[in-house]
Amino acid sequence: MGLTNKKEEQLRQMPLIKNKISKSKDGRFLIHRTELINIKPMAYYEAILKNNEQILEETDEDLKTLVEQN
């Protein structure tokens, strides 16, 4: 029995988690390193950046208006 398409899509969207355990050079400490890997399409980040640019432009215009009024 395989996974449903919906479940496969959910698993693809989850971050990858990697753990690495080692000892310190002097052997006194245990080092446990956890790495989260999250993969997103570039279109996702481009949309975020574009939205931030629009917000910044609107804020700049609002500041100019306030300065002109005072």
Residue, then its C-alpha position, 0 to 999 in steps of 0.5 A: m500500500g503506497l502513500t496518497n498523492k496528498k500525503e506525498e505532497q505534504l512530505r515534500q513540503m516538510p523540512l529535512i532534518k539532519n542530526k550529527i553527534s560527535k565528541s569534542k576534540d578533548g573528549r569532554f563534551l558531546i556535540h549534538r548538531t541539528e540542521l534544518i533544510n527547507i527547500k522553497p521554489m525561487a518564485y516563492y522568494e521573488a514574490i516575498l521580495k516584490n511584496n516587500e519592495q511595494i511596502l517600502e515604496e508605499t512607506d517612502e511615499d507616506l514619509k514624503t507626504l508627512v514631511e511635506q505637510n509639516 
